[in-house]
Amino acid sequence: MLTLYRLILTLALPVLLAATAWRRLRGRGVAQEAEERLGLIPAQPGRPLWLHGASNGEITSARWLIEELLARDPERPLLITCNNPSARAMVQGWALPRTTALLAPWDTPGCLRRFLARAKPRALVTIENELWPERISRTAAAGLPVI
């Protein structure tokens, strides 16, 4: 079943890129969004803890957790991903120390391979009820805890 999922999502990748480009025509920054979705992110410092929430609601409900994690470990950076630009902007607007907010990579093998290689997360904490099979399996296969 995962093979079929991978095939469908890989075939859908050109459509996803076209949708991203369409948003550019409507005045939104496509280059940064496409890079983040493709896993082409800057290298992350210090093996961050990766937290993912689908959108504004999940991320907002986890703000207390984010602040607690920052307070308990003053050295550990946090990498927070979400599925939409408004949630990313919201997290950036919080201006919390040692946090980076990015759009989540698309759930394809290549996008996640690049993302994991550049992010080098310590673990993945998923704050949502949507399951992304490739994200979970690639992260676990890399020997990282998925919570």
N, C-alpha and C positions, 0 to 999 in steps of 0.2 A: 504494500500500500504506500509506503514512503517513496518507493521508486516512481510510482505514478504521480504522486504529489510533486516530487522534484521535477519530473518531466513537464507537468502542466505549468508550474511556476517558472521554470526556465524558458518555456515557450512564450509565457506571458511577459517576460522581461522587456521586449521591445515595446509592448503596449504601455507598460509602466513608465518607460523612459519617454515615450511620446506624451503621456499625460503630464509628466514633469515639465517637458518642454512647453506644453500648452499653457501651463501656469505662468511660465516666463512671459508668454505673449500677453498675459493678463497682468503683468507688472510685478511678478514675484521672482526672486532670485533662483534660477534653475541650476546654476553651476554648483552652488554649495549644496543644495538639496540632492542633486544627482550624485555628487561625490559621497555624501553621507550615506545615501541609500545603497550605493555600490560598495560600501565598506572602505572607501578611499579617504580615511580620516587621518589627521595628524597622529603621530605616535603619542601615546598617553604616558605621563610620568608615574612612576611609583606603583605599578600594578593596582589600578583602581578597583574598587568594588563596583560592579556594574548593576545598576538598578534599572528596570524597564517597566514602564506603565503605558498603557495604550494612549491615553489622552489626558486632558485637563483634570477630569474627575479623579482618575487613579493617582495621578501625580500629586494633586492637591491633598488627597487623603493620606498620602505617604510623606507629606512634608515634615510631620513630627518625627518620623523614622529617620529621614535624611538629616535633620538637625541633631537628633540623638547620636547617630553614627559619627557625625562630624565632631561632636563634643567628646565622645568616648575615645576616639583615636585621632588626636590632633595632627597626625602625620599622614593618615590614609586619604588619598583622593577618591572622589566619587565620580563615576561616569553615569549620567542619567540619560536614558534614551526613551523616546516616545514615538508614536506613529504619526503625529501631525505637527506642522510648524507652529501652531498657536501654543501648544503645550511646551515645545522647546523654548519659545520666546518667554513664556511664563516663568519657567525655571531660570532662564538667563536673567530675567527681571528681579528675581529674588536676590541676586548678587551674593550668594552664599560662598564662603571661602572653599577652595579646593574642590569645586564642582565644575564639571563640564557637561553641558547639555547638547545632545545631538539627536538627529532623527535616527530611528532604528534602521539597521540595514535590512534590505529585502530578504525574505526567507529563502534564499537560494544558496547552494553550496559555495559558489565563488564569492558572493557578497559577504557571507559569514566567515569564510576562510580569511579574506582580506581584513575584515573588521577585527577578528580575534588576533590576527598577527600584529596589527597596529595598536589595538587597545591593551592587549596583554592583561585582561582582567583577572582578578583574584577569584571571583565567583560571580554568578548571575543570580540576582534576586528579582523575580518576576512579580509585579504587582498588578495583576489583571487576571481575568478568567478566560481570555483568549489563549489558545495554545498554538505556538509556532513550532511545528515539529522539527524543522531543520535547525532552528536556533537552539532548541533544547538538545537535540542529538549531537550537533557539532560541539556545543559547549561541554557537554558531558564527555564526549569522545576526546576532548582536549584535557581531560582529567580535572575539570573544574566543577565545583559544586553548583548545582542548580536548585535554587530554593524558591 
